[in-house]
Amino acid sequence: MYVAKHFELPQPHIEKLLATVRPGNLVTTHETGPMSTFVPFHLERRGDAQWLVTHLVKNNPQAREPVSGPALVLLDIADAYVSPHMYATNEALPNVPTWDYVTIHAWGEIHFDRTPEGALRAAKELTLRMEQPEVLDVIGEAKLLKMARAIVSAEIQVERIQAKAKLSQNRHPDDVRSLLEHLTAAGHDELARYVREIALPYAEARFATIDSLKQSHRSVAVDTDPKQSPQDLSAMSCPGLPLLPTANNDSTAE
């Protein structure tokens, strides 16, 4: 997954997101080609290792055919369409629509436990992270173990992880604030929370740095050439750091 530097999700946020059960796609490659199953995952820490654990139906070809290479887990946390009209500066600086999202990709070797005991352990751990123990207690261990014969445990030992938060944080802070208002009004609460916690602080810090450098350049320009016009000064900017978002310097592309 390509992740531009300003879209990288900070490690504390990754850990926070993986602390709860997350649904996603388990992707594996086989002699017949790639396969994918949408399943819930929970994260387990065993010593220094991290494991993403789920379970599959035993008859699923993904659990039956030999796997070649590492597995890939795709956890799409939240997403929403972003109209350019959601940006405060769009009337003055028209831009194009985009799609904002938070996603986590993890790679690692997959291990299947086809015993009823192993499958039940994985399924129970997942359930107990979502429910009170009584939900399973009323069924009884014997019946649960019998039901577990129909599933297999799938565990991915995480070897590499990438997380991307594309939340318009490369735009002007006013745009991020107005986007936050629109997302909240539309009921995209989870994505709005990430915009508030991740994108807005980044955009504000970025713009403050740009503004500080701009003022510094103006001071240097005035000292070296007192006759320089206001128009000349306003045209000055820092290479690679746009002062305001435009269709050319704040692309919505990945």
Secondary structure, 3 states (H helix, E strand, C coil): CCCCHHHECCHHHHHHHHCCCEEEEEEEEECCEEEEEEEEEEEEEECCEEEEEEEEECCCHHHHCCCCCCEEEEEEEEEEEECHHHCCCCCCCCCCCEEEEEEEEEEEEEEEECCHHHHHHHHHHHHHCCCCCHHHHCCCHHHHHHHHHHEEEEEEEEEEEEEEEECCCCCCHHHHHHHHHHHHHCCCHHHHHHHHHHHHHHHHHHHHHHHHHHHHHHHHHHHHCCCCCHHHHHCCCECCECCCCCCCCCCCCC
